[in-house]
Amino acid sequence: MPKISFLGAGSTVFAKNLLGDILSYPELADSTISLHDIDPERLRTSEKVAHKIAEALGVSPTIEATLDRAQSLAGADYAIAMIQVGGYRPSTVIDFEIPKKYGLRQTIADTLGIGGIMRALRTIPVLLEMAHDMERLCPDVTFLQYVNPMAMNMWALDRGSSIRSVGLCHSVPHTAGELAADLGVPVDEIDYQVAGINHMAFYLKFQRHGQDLYPALRQVMQEGRMPPTNRVRYKLFEKFGYFVTESSEHLSEYVPWFIKRDRPDLIEQFNIPLDEYIRRCEFQLAGWEALRHVFEDDSLRFRVVQDYEEMDDVRTDGSERDMERILHHLVQVKRSVEYGSQIVYAMETGKPTVIYGNVGNHGLIDNLPAGCCVELPCLVDKNGIQPTHIGSLPPHLAALMQTNINVQALTVEAALTGKREHIYHAAMLDPHTAAELDLDQIVALVDDLIEAHGDWLPAYH
């Protein structure tokens, strides 16, 4: 049975979902689950949750919890990263509050933009430390990487480590489910092909029983039947002809057209939730103590249910009703759409599956730069994770992605070389930042952010 190391297991809710997924497969029920975190309190909670999930499923895995990363990784067959370097406080708050002083507003700030750049600079050194531990302790491991900014992190891992890694994100299946709901058709009847970069991949094919569904989606748009939270994506669909994988709140800060300080009408028209990630984090922190007490209550028994109910990455108003809804969800064990367990299952059993993974562009998408991180279909079986050659994307989609890849490339260069100038240039080329600030303001903003993050960042020269 495989040994699976959870790095950042104190992310209890996400760890709970992945544990439930993995242990729900009878073939994986005897796995060794090694939970690692640097926060002893959260690690203790996650360990209790793991035992309760196993009890609910009626299985007997070996469950261990350790503050020692090397102990967790020693002999691991799979490692799953779910860390957040710097946490909500101080780092995420810094990434929002300092740009605000310059008039630069963000929604999520974890993938691109000045927030994504700073998060990458904090995260890449830690991921590389983990990968170098793996090279020493478990060189044949498969590294399943869930941490944002996905494309920057994976590009750096591809350049800086020999470990077999894949970046995983749920935006492809989640968006397919949302579009199926908009069309009123079952999602399991939809056939699609997606390719591009993480959070900016596009549905190149979107069909049902061989029939193209894009005309029906255009009718949804023309009749104004799209959800209010999805106006940005439908606008991009109108102009570019293909539907993008990531949510409107994310997408609005990857392009220069929607968040403008002198155009409050755009914010209202496209229902853009500024500071959305701050609200989510505050809500989660406010509820953490309640969740911890629920999870650690010895009388709690998880309920195993069959139907998947999406709860991730949704906007919340922080209400008591929201908390009740989330608590109800959290005490259930149900199979999610996350790819992590599917990869482990396919590699262990040899039963093939197809997932969407983030990997280095080594001959996969012809009109995106060699080596950049791309998101596309991957076959998984006993031979591991095998990406699909896509060929060339529609040129206007590749051009749009290139505006994001420029930022990713320079941020990765900064992280790997320690050169401060690359951080400035990454921020100067960021579409949203450049649409709001001039060059001198961008340099000053970068300087302020580096100073504020202090020891959470390595030294740059």
PLY file of the C-alpha trace (Angstrom):
ply
format ascii 1.0
element vertex 461
property float x
property float y
property float z
element edge 460
property int vertex1
property int vertex2
end_header
0.00 0.00 0.00
1.29 3.49 -0.81
2.55 6.06 1.65
0.98 9.47 1.04
2.48 12.57 2.65
0.16 15.54 3.22
2.31 18.70 3.38
0.33 21.50 4.99
-2.19 19.09 6.49
-3.32 21.84 8.86
-5.46 23.04 5.95
-8.02 20.82 7.61
-10.98 21.26 5.29
-9.00 20.61 2.11
-7.12 17.73 3.74
-10.46 16.29 4.87
-11.80 16.27 1.31
-8.69 14.62 -0.13
-8.58 12.05 2.67
-12.20 11.16 2.07
-11.52 10.81 -1.65
-8.48 8.58 -1.20
-9.84 6.32 1.51
-13.16 5.85 -0.32
-11.33 3.61 -2.82
-11.16 0.07 -1.36
-7.82 -0.44 -3.12
-6.34 2.53 -1.18
-8.04 1.92 2.17
-4.89 0.46 3.76
-2.62 3.32 2.72
-0.23 5.03 5.10
-1.37 8.62 5.57
1.37 10.89 6.90
0.12 14.32 7.97
2.66 17.13 8.29
2.24 20.75 9.30
4.24 23.40 11.16
1.22 24.37 13.30
0.79 21.73 16.06
-2.79 22.74 16.91
-4.06 22.51 13.35
-2.11 19.30 12.81
-3.77 17.74 15.87
-7.19 18.70 14.53
-6.44 17.22 11.11
-5.24 14.00 12.72
-8.54 13.65 14.57
-10.44 14.36 11.37
-8.45 11.69 9.52
-9.33 9.04 12.13
-13.01 10.01 12.02
-13.10 9.80 8.23
-11.55 6.34 8.37
-14.13 5.33 11.00
-17.00 6.66 8.87
-15.76 4.73 5.84
-15.08 1.58 7.86
-11.42 1.38 6.79
-8.11 1.03 8.64
-5.32 3.09 7.11
-2.13 3.81 9.01
-2.41 7.45 10.11
0.55 9.39 11.47
1.03 13.07 12.23
4.39 14.79 12.52
5.91 18.26 12.71
9.01 16.82 11.03
8.75 17.15 7.25
11.61 14.73 6.63
9.86 12.05 8.67
6.67 12.53 6.68
8.45 12.36 3.33
10.76 9.43 4.09
9.76 6.63 1.73
6.65 8.42 0.46
5.11 7.30 -2.83
3.02 10.45 -3.17
3.34 13.90 -1.62
0.51 16.43 -1.69
1.24 20.12 -1.08
-1.47 22.41 0.33
0.57 25.10 2.08
0.17 28.88 2.36
3.49 30.54 3.11
3.02 33.59 5.29
-0.62 32.76 5.97
-3.50 35.18 5.91
-1.72 37.32 8.46
0.63 38.88 7.80
1.21 38.06 4.15
-2.19 38.06 2.43
-3.25 41.20 4.28
-0.02 42.91 3.19
-0.65 41.90 -0.44
-4.01 43.67 -0.34
-3.44 46.66 1.93
-0.22 48.10 0.50
-1.43 48.09 -3.13
-4.62 49.83 -1.93
-2.49 52.79 -0.85
-1.54 53.21 -4.49
-5.15 52.88 -5.67
-4.62 49.31 -6.88
-7.54 47.06 -5.92
-7.64 43.25 -6.20
-10.17 40.45 -5.81
-8.24 37.24 -5.01
-4.54 38.15 -5.47
-3.18 34.60 -5.46
-2.43 33.84 -9.12
-1.36 36.94 -11.03
-1.18 40.66 -10.32
1.06 42.11 -7.64
-0.49 39.77 -5.06
0.25 36.70 -7.16
3.83 37.86 -7.75
4.51 38.31 -4.02
2.83 35.02 -3.12
5.03 33.21 -5.64
8.18 34.81 -4.24
7.22 33.58 -0.76
6.16 30.13 -1.90
8.67 28.99 -4.51
11.65 28.74 -2.11
9.61 26.54 0.26
8.36 24.27 -2.52
11.91 23.86 -3.79
13.08 22.97 -0.27
10.37 20.32 -0.16
11.36 19.02 -3.60
15.02 18.81 -2.60
13.98 16.84 0.51
12.10 14.49 -1.83
15.17 14.06 -4.04
17.00 12.82 -0.95
14.25 10.91 0.91
11.84 9.62 -1.76
13.27 10.25 -5.25
10.57 8.18 -6.98
7.71 10.14 -5.39
4.93 11.75 -7.43
4.43 15.31 -6.19
0.81 16.53 -6.40
0.98 20.30 -6.06
-2.18 22.26 -5.18
-0.64 25.59 -4.14
-1.21 28.90 -5.94
0.10 30.70 -7.90
-0.05 27.37 -9.73
1.71 28.26 -13.00
4.61 30.11 -11.35
5.12 27.42 -8.72
5.10 24.60 -11.26
7.40 26.43 -13.68
9.92 26.91 -10.86
9.64 23.25 -9.80
10.14 22.14 -13.39
13.33 24.20 -13.64
14.63 23.67 -10.12
13.98 20.01 -9.28
14.12 16.53 -10.79
11.02 15.36 -8.88
8.04 14.27 -10.99
5.43 16.91 -10.28
2.00 17.91 -11.49
-0.06 20.93 -10.52
-3.71 20.30 -9.75
-6.65 22.69 -9.85
-10.41 22.07 -9.85
-11.32 24.95 -12.16
-11.86 22.74 -15.24
-14.48 20.37 -13.75
-16.05 23.12 -11.65
-16.56 25.37 -14.66
-17.97 22.48 -16.69
-20.51 21.95 -13.91
-21.42 25.65 -13.85
-21.92 25.78 -17.62
-23.98 22.60 -17.55
-26.22 24.25 -14.94
-26.52 27.38 -17.11
-27.65 25.17 -20.00
-29.86 22.88 -17.89
-28.09 19.69 -18.99
-26.40 16.94 -16.91
-22.67 17.60 -16.58
-21.84 13.92 -17.06
-23.26 14.15 -20.60
-20.83 16.90 -21.61
-17.65 16.15 -23.54
-14.95 18.80 -23.51
-11.32 19.48 -24.28
-9.50 22.26 -22.42
-6.01 23.68 -22.88
-4.02 26.78 -21.99
-2.48 27.99 -18.74
-3.85 27.59 -15.24
-6.82 29.89 -14.59
-6.68 30.97 -18.23
-7.34 27.75 -20.12
-10.21 27.59 -22.59
-12.77 24.99 -23.62
-11.63 24.26 -27.17
-14.46 21.74 -27.44
-17.69 21.79 -25.45
-20.24 19.27 -26.72
-23.14 17.04 -25.74
-23.73 13.83 -27.68
-21.50 15.22 -30.44
-23.39 18.53 -30.69
-21.55 21.81 -30.16
-22.96 23.58 -27.08
-21.36 26.96 -27.75
-24.43 28.24 -29.69
-26.59 27.42 -26.67
-24.16 29.26 -24.38
-24.32 32.29 -26.67
-28.10 32.20 -26.34
-27.76 32.15 -22.53
-25.57 35.24 -22.84
-27.82 37.05 -25.31
-30.87 36.45 -23.14
-29.03 37.63 -20.00
-29.56 34.31 -18.22
-25.99 33.95 -16.96
-25.48 34.15 -13.19
-24.60 37.65 -11.93
-21.33 36.27 -10.54
-20.23 35.19 -14.03
-20.57 38.37 -16.07
-16.83 38.86 -16.61
-16.36 35.40 -18.10
-19.36 35.70 -20.37
-18.07 39.07 -21.59
-14.73 37.47 -22.45
-16.64 34.65 -24.19
-18.51 37.26 -26.23
-15.28 38.89 -27.41
-12.94 35.88 -27.70
-15.33 33.11 -28.74
-14.22 30.51 -26.18
-15.11 30.04 -22.50
-12.37 30.36 -19.88
-11.91 28.03 -16.92
-11.49 30.31 -13.93
-14.12 32.32 -12.07
-15.01 35.91 -12.89
-13.55 37.26 -9.65
-10.21 35.65 -10.54
-10.29 36.55 -14.24
-11.10 40.21 -13.64
-7.60 40.78 -12.23
-5.73 38.90 -14.99
-6.72 41.40 -17.70
-6.77 45.22 -17.92
-10.42 45.77 -18.78
-12.63 45.38 -15.71
-11.07 46.80 -12.51
-10.40 50.51 -12.91
-10.36 53.01 -10.05
-11.88 55.75 -12.23
-14.65 53.45 -13.56
-16.83 52.36 -10.62
-19.55 51.68 -13.15
-17.53 48.70 -14.44
-17.26 47.25 -10.94
-21.03 47.42 -10.60
-21.84 46.34 -14.16
-19.69 43.20 -13.95
-20.40 42.49 -10.26
-16.71 42.39 -9.36
-16.12 41.56 -5.68
-13.11 43.66 -4.68
-11.27 42.28 -1.63
-13.17 39.00 -2.03
-10.30 36.85 -0.76
-10.02 39.01 2.36
-13.71 38.39 3.07
-13.31 34.66 2.58
-10.31 34.50 4.87
-11.98 36.55 7.60
-15.03 34.32 7.42
-12.91 31.18 7.62
-10.92 32.52 10.56
-14.07 33.54 12.39
-15.43 30.06 11.93
-12.22 28.16 12.62
-12.74 27.82 16.35
-16.26 26.51 15.81
-14.97 24.11 13.19
-12.14 22.95 15.43
-14.54 22.24 18.28
-16.85 20.39 15.90
-14.02 18.31 14.47
-12.52 17.55 17.90
-15.83 16.63 19.51
-15.43 12.94 20.33
-19.15 12.39 19.81
-19.00 13.64 16.20
-19.52 11.03 13.54
-19.04 11.87 9.88
-21.80 10.92 7.46
-20.89 9.15 4.23
-22.97 10.45 1.33
-22.84 9.71 -2.38
-23.83 12.91 -4.13
-21.15 15.54 -4.68
-22.15 19.03 -3.61
-19.77 21.81 -4.63
-18.74 24.09 -1.79
-15.27 25.30 -2.76
-14.39 28.73 -4.10
-17.82 30.30 -3.61
-18.55 33.85 -2.57
-19.87 34.20 0.94
-21.55 36.99 2.84
-20.23 35.64 6.15
-23.71 35.12 7.54
-24.77 32.67 10.23
-26.78 30.83 7.59
-23.61 30.46 5.51
-21.81 29.00 8.51
-24.61 26.48 9.13
-24.52 25.46 5.47
-20.76 24.98 5.56
-20.79 23.06 8.84
-23.44 20.75 7.39
-21.17 20.12 4.41
-18.05 19.61 6.51
-19.39 16.73 8.55
-20.07 14.78 5.38
-17.67 12.46 3.57
-18.34 12.50 -0.16
-16.30 12.01 -3.29
-15.17 15.34 -4.72
-14.00 16.28 -8.22
-10.41 16.84 -7.05
-7.87 14.97 -9.17
-5.47 13.93 -6.40
-7.16 10.68 -5.42
-7.86 9.79 -9.05
-4.14 10.01 -9.82
-3.14 7.83 -6.87
-5.84 5.28 -7.74
-4.88 5.09 -11.43
-1.17 4.77 -10.71
-1.67 2.11 -8.04
-4.23 -0.01 -9.90
-3.32 0.65 -13.52
-6.92 1.58 -14.31
-6.46 4.57 -16.62
-8.06 7.95 -16.14
-7.75 11.40 -17.68
-7.14 14.44 -15.50
-6.29 18.06 -16.24
-2.78 18.78 -15.00
-0.33 21.65 -14.95
3.02 20.61 -16.39
5.99 22.04 -18.25
5.38 22.88 -21.90
7.83 20.46 -23.45
6.41 20.01 -26.94
2.75 20.16 -25.83
1.33 23.52 -26.99
3.21 24.76 -30.03
2.41 28.48 -29.84
3.18 29.00 -26.14
6.77 29.35 -24.89
8.82 26.21 -24.31
9.09 25.38 -20.62
6.22 27.53 -19.41
3.54 25.83 -17.32
0.52 24.67 -19.32
-2.76 23.08 -18.28
-4.13 20.28 -20.46
-5.44 16.70 -20.47
-3.11 14.03 -19.03
-3.51 10.25 -19.19
-2.74 8.57 -15.87
-2.00 4.88 -15.38
0.83 2.75 -13.98
3.22 4.64 -16.25
2.46 7.84 -14.36
1.15 11.16 -15.66
1.37 11.50 -19.43
0.43 14.90 -20.90
-1.39 15.22 -24.23
0.08 17.05 -27.22
-2.41 19.78 -28.17
-0.69 21.54 -31.07
-1.43 25.22 -31.64
-4.13 27.16 -29.82
-6.26 29.76 -31.61
-3.80 32.66 -32.00
-5.83 35.24 -30.09
-6.10 32.88 -27.09
-2.36 32.25 -27.12
-1.77 36.02 -27.29
-4.02 36.62 -24.28
-2.21 33.91 -22.32
1.15 35.40 -23.27
0.31 38.57 -21.32
0.11 36.40 -18.19
3.06 34.19 -19.12
5.30 37.29 -19.31
4.58 37.98 -15.63
5.03 34.33 -14.67
8.37 34.06 -16.49
9.91 37.10 -14.81
8.62 36.15 -11.37
10.11 32.67 -11.69
13.37 34.22 -12.89
13.41 36.45 -9.81
12.75 33.51 -7.51
15.50 31.35 -9.05
18.17 34.03 -9.49
17.49 36.39 -6.58
17.57 39.42 -8.89
15.32 42.22 -7.74
15.07 43.79 -11.20
13.00 40.83 -12.41
10.37 41.57 -9.74
10.05 45.15 -10.98
9.72 43.99 -14.58
7.16 41.31 -13.68
5.00 43.96 -12.00
5.48 46.44 -14.86
4.23 43.85 -17.35
1.28 42.70 -15.27
-1.89 43.64 -17.18
-3.95 44.93 -14.26
-1.11 46.67 -12.42
0.07 48.39 -15.61
-3.46 49.58 -16.36
-3.63 51.43 -13.04
-0.10 52.60 -12.11
2.82 54.28 -13.85
6.36 52.89 -13.86
7.64 54.85 -10.86
4.59 53.93 -8.82
5.10 50.25 -9.65
8.74 50.35 -8.50
7.75 52.07 -5.27
4.95 49.55 -4.69
7.33 46.61 -5.16
9.83 48.17 -2.74
7.12 48.70 -0.13
5.88 45.12 -0.46
9.37 43.61 -0.20
10.06 45.65 2.92
6.70 44.76 4.49
7.12 41.02 3.91
10.52 41.06 5.57
11.82 37.60 6.44
8.99 35.87 4.58
11.02 36.65 1.45
14.64 35.75 0.66
17.08 38.59 0.07
17.10 40.07 -3.44
20.02 41.91 -5.00
0 1
1 2
2 3
3 4
4 5
5 6
6 7
7 8
8 9
9 10
10 11
11 12
12 13
13 14
14 15
15 16
16 17
17 18
18 19
19 20
20 21
21 22
22 23
23 24
24 25
25 26
26 27
27 28
28 29
29 30
30 31
31 32
32 33
33 34
34 35
35 36
36 37
37 38
38 39
39 40
40 41
41 42
42 43
43 44
44 45
45 46
46 47
47 48
48 49
49 50
50 51
51 52
52 53
53 54
54 55
55 56
56 57
57 58
58 59
59 60
60 61
61 62
62 63
63 64
64 65
65 66
66 67
67 68
68 69
69 70
70 71
71 72
72 73
73 74
74 75
75 76
76 77
77 78
78 79
79 80
80 81
81 82
82 83
83 84
84 85
85 86
86 87
87 88
88 89
89 90
90 91
91 92
92 93
93 94
94 95
95 96
96 97
97 98
98 99
99 100
100 101
101 102
102 103
103 104
104 105
105 106
106 107
107 108
108 109
109 110
110 111
111 112
112 113
113 114
114 115
115 116
116 117
117 118
118 119
119 120
120 121
121 122
122 123
123 124
124 125
125 126
126 127
127 128
128 129
129 130
130 131
131 132
132 133
133 134
134 135
135 136
136 137
137 138
138 139
139 140
140 141
141 142
142 143
143 144
144 145
145 146
146 147
147 148
148 149
149 150
150 151
151 152
152 153
153 154
154 155
155 156
156 157
157 158
158 159
159 160
160 161
161 162
162 163
163 164
164 165
165 166
166 167
167 168
168 169
169 170
170 171
171 172
172 173
173 174
174 175
175 176
176 177
177 178
178 179
179 180
180 181
181 182
182 183
183 184
184 185
185 186
186 187
187 188
188 189
189 190
190 191
191 192
192 193
193 194
194 195
195 196
196 197
197 198
198 199
199 200
200 201
201 202
202 203
203 204
204 205
205 206
206 207
207 208
208 209
209 210
210 211
211 212
212 213
213 214
214 215
215 216
216 217
217 218
218 219
219 220
220 221
221 222
222 223
223 224
224 225
225 226
226 227
227 228
228 229
229 230
230 231
231 232
232 233
233 234
234 235
235 236
236 237
237 238
238 239
239 240
240 241
241 242
242 243
243 244
244 245
245 246
246 247
247 248
248 249
249 250
250 251
251 252
252 253
253 254
254 255
255 256
256 257
257 258
258 259
259 260
260 261
261 262
262 263
263 264
264 265
265 266
266 267
267 268
268 269
269 270
270 271
271 272
272 273
273 274
274 275
275 276
276 277
277 278
278 279
279 280
280 281
281 282
282 283
283 284
284 285
285 286
286 287
287 288
288 289
289 290
290 291
291 292
292 293
293 294
294 295
295 296
296 297
297 298
298 299
299 300
300 301
301 302
302 303
303 304
304 305
305 306
306 307
307 308
308 309
309 310
310 311
311 312
312 313
313 314
314 315
315 316
316 317
317 318
318 319
319 320
320 321
321 322
322 323
323 324
324 325
325 326
326 327
327 328
328 329
329 330
330 331
331 332
332 333
333 334
334 335
335 336
336 337
337 338
338 339
339 340
340 341
341 342
342 343
343 344
344 345
345 346
346 347
347 348
348 349
349 350
350 351
351 352
352 353
353 354
354 355
355 356
356 357
357 358
358 359
359 360
360 361
361 362
362 363
363 364
364 365
365 366
366 367
367 368
368 369
369 370
370 371
371 372
372 373
373 374
374 375
375 376
376 377
377 378
378 379
379 380
380 381
381 382
382 383
383 384
384 385
385 386
386 387
387 388
388 389
389 390
390 391
391 392
392 393
393 394
394 395
395 396
396 397
397 398
398 399
399 400
400 401
401 402
402 403
403 404
404 405
405 406
406 407
407 408
408 409
409 410
410 411
411 412
412 413
413 414
414 415
415 416
416 417
417 418
418 419
419 420
420 421
421 422
422 423
423 424
424 425
425 426
426 427
427 428
428 429
429 430
430 431
431 432
432 433
433 434
434 435
435 436
436 437
437 438
438 439
439 440
440 441
441 442
442 443
443 444
444 445
445 446
446 447
447 448
448 449
449 450
450 451
451 452
452 453
453 454
454 455
455 456
456 457
457 458
458 459
459 460
